[in-house]
């Protein structure tokens, strides 16, 4: 090769190599653009750790490796609700948490551990004997996976698939085994995908439970959520739920209804909830319309800024009637019905559902105190609707604001003799699980026995309601709730009592004085104008 | 090996190294945003969206390799290309955000997302 061509090829090659760096910010010494992203993301490239080269037979095997460096991580996780599924309300003294509460979706966790714990940050919780002190049973990967390939499989007590398997059995759907080495070598910060793997799918499916959280938030546009907008602010969940020692703030058992402390400041020891709107925006965020700040003294930010939920194309469930479960189709198989869009509205395993998109929330006073009807509490059909939970608050309470909520209505089994809600054994492949044998008596007997609760053997159904605060899917400000939507009769706040809302409420005397003043003002203006006109002519 | 051949080999290695580094690992999350906010946004207006889970990995791979969009009227690469992104970036924030991403990178990102979201992928994806 002639020397000139050699040098030309070297110059070209070097030039090309340099051009690859040209469109990035100043790289660290020795970094190319592809590596730069990784360098800026973390101080450690886990792909370079010999400890994570595997092979790994199971998730706990990976955890053992994680804990060799992150020696205190499991102990931190052990202290959180994500691990214990338990929360002792310091005020009401109610023992809450997923492990203890009853809801009107899939009803309850006990005796259904193998399935429910698909969303537990651990491995192996298959019955009430789970070892909550085990460090290697902490699942690091479920929160720190960045590959999107790590998925816990229902019915496997929190484990992913280690070999190819059919899920659910008999469905013909094959799940490939997870590549634990790949996942472990690519771990990183939590993301909308990792948090969403459970929180988007609460209640048994996408968007079912919350309405303000579903898979559309994995990559949302601005119209769906101004904070998470993937082409804009691109917040992860952790941007607001600022986590310390693995403890994620933002409890639904003890929410912050009214944050009067204002914005958090760097360097200042703030002990209040960092996930409130005010912790970033402060208490007076409306710079152009100060009048709106005065509204915020009585109205939660979410009331105006989340005009509706389930806006991303994923419907949320609005009701669930367990009393109709168990029907079979003409072919003798458990019946399933779908609506025109293909959404399931009847499932023999679960009963009838109603669904909604672009759901306008309901509104109520809320001071942050939530009470629950727990297993053992007396329930009577004659009471009408049993409140699974209820929010405290009133117009007279300085800590109360008007909040948007999703009220989920249902009908669920209860024991009419002992007058208690029940915890049925629904999921499982054994003879007593409801989804296998469609017999309530056997399913409830198993479930109640698992927690040592009495069961009379009789089953009836009671109407229930459950309230969920709405706080995600914050719309752009030009899509906020308009004044007239509340300041009118039959408006959004028509059922919120204890407060005078102009346009909605009328006091005849005040209206008379108002109209009189307006009329007199008009007369004055007209009279003044007429006099000036006449005096000008003279 | 002669000096000239050694230098040529070195040049080739630098070239390949740079090219390889620039396209090291596809970003499936960026591919997801582009698919949903550019591809799907347009498809919804013009005939309906296509869920990633409507095809298998093999079908998506073959589709991208064939590079025939709208039954061959134009190419997929055109809609991933900078020229197209420039043409819609005024009204499309994803196109604006990724306006300067190399075409091959974005194509690889898209492929990574479609493989992941395919019917037989790790995480079958809908249009949402």
Boltz contact constraints between the chains, C-beta under 6 A:
constraints:
  - contact:
      token1: [A, 1]
      token2: [B, 4]
      max_distance: 6.0
  - contact:
      token1: [A, 1]
      token2: [B, 8]
      max_distance: 6.0
  - contact:
      token1: [A, 6]
      token2: [B, 4]
      max_distance: 6.0
  - contact:
      token1: [A, 6]
      token2: [B, 7]
      max_distance: 6.0
  - contact:
      token1: [A, 9]
      token2: [B, 11]
      max_distance: 6.0
  - contact:
      token1: [A, 10]
      token2: [B, 11]
      max_distance: 6.0
  - contact:
      token1: [A, 13]
      token2: [B, 11]
      max_distance: 6.0
  - contact:
      token1: [A, 13]
      token2: [B, 14]
      max_distance: 6.0
  - contact:
      token1: [A, 13]
      token2: [B, 15]
      max_distance: 6.0
  - contact:
      token1: [A, 16]
      token2: [B, 15]
      max_distance: 6.0
  - contact:
      token1: [A, 16]
      token2: [B, 18]
      max_distance: 6.0
  - contact:
      token1: [A, 17]
      token2: [B, 14]
      max_distance: 6.0
  - contact:
      token1: [A, 17]
      token2: [B, 18]
      max_distance: 6.0
  - contact:
      token1: [A, 20]
      token2: [B, 18]
      max_distance: 6.0
  - contact:
      token1: [A, 20]
      token2: [B, 22]
      max_distance: 6.0
  - contact:
      token1: [A, 32]
      token2: [B, 21]
      max_distance: 6.0
  - contact:
      token1: [A, 34]
      token2: [B, 21]
      max_distance: 6.0
  - contact:
      token1: [A, 34]
      token2: [B, 24]
      max_distance: 6.0
  - contact:
      token1: [A, 148]
      token2: [B, 116]
      max_distance: 6.0
  - contact:
      token1: [A, 148]
      token2: [B, 123]
      max_distance: 6.0
  - contact:
      token1: [A, 149]
      token2: [B, 122]
      max_distance: 6.0
  - contact:
      token1: [A, 215]
      token2: [B, 128]
      max_distance: 6.0
  - contact:
      token1: [A, 216]
      token2: [B, 128]
      max_distance: 6.0
  - contact:
      token1: [A, 219]
      token2: [B, 32]
      max_distance: 6.0
  - contact:
      token1: [A, 219]
      token2: [B, 33]
      max_distance: 6.0
  - contact:
      token1: [A, 219]
      token2: [B, 36]
      max_distance: 6.0
  - contact:
      token1: [A, 230]
      token2: [B, 33]
      max_distance: 6.0
  - contact:
      token1: [A, 231]
      token2: [B, 93]
      max_distance: 6.0
  - contact:
      token1: [A, 231]
      token2: [B, 94]
      max_distance: 6.0
  - contact:
      token1: [A, 231]
      token2: [B, 97]
      max_distance: 6.0
  - contact:
      token1: [A, 312]
      token2: [B, 128]
      max_distance: 6.0
  - contact:
      token1: [A, 313]
      token2: [B, 128]
      max_distance: 6.0
  - contact:
      token1: [A, 314]
      token2: [B, 128]
      max_distance: 6.0
